[in-house]
Amino acid sequence: MSAPEASGSGREELRALVREVIRDVLPNGLPVTETVDLSTDKDLAAFVKRLLDLDPDQREELRTGRKRFRLAMAQAPPVPPGPATGAGVGGPMAGSPGAGTSPVRRIERGAVTEAMIRAAARAGERLVLGRGAVLTPLARDRARASGVQIEKER
């Protein structure tokens, strides 16, 4: 087996172990987050009616936080250039999905953790990682599950 195959295999084994630990700690897995679009009063009324019609199991999922809702982001104007948006050196990657449609958090260096991903998800942000930033495997999984977009500068 060549060195790249061994390291790739080792990474997959590590990910499998992390997933197993998550299953042990969170027997029901990660919370489910549903994005809802409530742009009109009619949308809001339909959503409330839907909540009122939930069965007891679904209500329990809501009460315990196993089921969460997130507002769909309206089509926002492009993010103005500035240091917080990543529009400085390198800036957002041209042609990347979602560029300019949601707030950007730029991380220049250090480990990007699961907690940082949760905070970005709550704020509706996408992340732009500088050359010195490293994404942990657990954070990568959390980003996939919560729909946080991550761009890595090259």
Secondary structure by P-SEA (a helix, b strand, c coil): ccaaaaaaaaaaaaaaaaaaaaaaacccccbbbbbbbcccaaaaaaaaaaaaaccaaaaaaaaaccbbbbcccccccccccccccccccccccccccccccbbbbbbccccccaaaaaaaaaacbbbbbcccccccaaaaaaaaaabbbbbbcc
